[in-house]
Amino acid sequence: MRISACNQRSSLSIALLLIAATPAFAADPVGCDKFKWPTEKDIALLTAPSLPKLAAGVETPPSPVAVTMTLRPIADAALPKPPERQQKPDTYAGFVRATAGSAGLYTVTISDYGWIDVVQSDAYLKPNGFSGVTGCTGARKSVRFDLAPGPVTIQVSGAAKDTINLAFTPAAH
């Protein structure tokens, strides 16, 4: 079967247009004001000087709180549950334990790229919403979860370096 040169050019043109358009859809918005919900308080917490540095598995102070989490190579992170997303090699992971003082919507915001899993009552929680931006000093990704009162485990994985700043706050509406 022979394909005409015209059909080949048309197919190639369509393929090139699709490839060229793909990054525009995949790119995160630029700037702190581009998050899908108010993050000013989270960013203020994340950029405060002298954040407490927490090792993996440590309990955070009460919410609202921001900490610098120490992460380990993914193979050595000893996360309570495996990340829900397949991890790339040579990335870092860690977890902290927090407490939701009351039932409601809470936000986990991190300073750099990473995957966030929240576990409560030994079950992964599905996010209520997520938002990511680039070009925002102090914050890269913010995810919201509906929490019951009580302990929660916040796992971060897929990070490029061995520390990440994390804020855990009741959601601003």
Order of alpha helices (4+ residues) and beta strands (2+ residues): alpha-alpha-beta-beta-beta-beta-beta-beta-beta-beta-beta-beta-beta
